[in-house]
């Protein structure tokens, strides 16, 4: 179980970060009033992600079991993150990452729609050397969750 | 539903079906083949039609599956399809000779800007992912509800809403950047350019005021302008209009250019 699920404060779309000497984990969680299939579709159609997600500059590749993606984030627009999809359980769980860490997305269906949780843990033996160079994810995570909620709820409520 | 009732009912929407498949495939030959195959399949499987949807919805689902089978293996067209095809056509004397011959001799050889707007949509919508193109056409151009579109595509209502929202957003964005009829900074003027070639004595501006989308471009939102574009598609039958032969000739040209272009790109 990740921090977002154990920390009720973070279920409001506020990011929460915990640190140890060798790792850092950021989580955000928010309730989205939309069908899980809409949230899942938004998360997994790579070429469409930059349209609704203000934290993503570009995304190439296929988000599927074993797929590879190339991501440019607003956190560092000059860098291309080459990531592998490690887990792909439709409408439930998506994990991608590299040797430094993994980003975990979970969807938990509830009465009002779905509880979306995103967490990323980075770390390793060399982490203390680089820790200060890695920017905080908090603001980016909050924007991501807010953008996803807004887009999914717009689609859910659309009459078109 | 009995076999003897299938044919007359099929005939009531056969024109719409053929138009829908043409706008999916951009090929007259494929449209005719798929409509024929759809009828044969509907005839053969009529005993499985339970009346849970209208016959029209059921038949469109057969046709959509056939279109999917045909298009799944093919690459999608790029957003700037009309630029690529324009470059090709400028060096193709035979195209203009054939087109001018159609213009002069065919009762369906008129050039109308409105018809070209629908033609342009057919080409550009081939840049959407297949499921999005299907959903957008079914709902926005052929008037099926979200529920009916979901039945036709064998998807949930939620997924159809996702496809519609995403495809509309993409198409609105493409036309906003490209179409000079709705945005003065738009980079594509092909409809007025071709109007100058085929109707040299006619002033394009006088034609444009007859088109609501162009006339009201500055007063309407991007969403409303897209709805007006879709209204043009709803009102035009690409096989029966006064410009049908000329536009279908142009469409076949673009299809062939795209097939070569995508093959060369590998």
Interface residues (C-beta under 8 A of the other chain):
Chain A: X34 X35 X37 X38 X41 X42 X45 X48 X51 X154 X155 X156 X158 X160
Chain B: X129 X139 X140 X156 X158 X159 X161 X162 X164 X165 X166 X168 X169 X170 X173
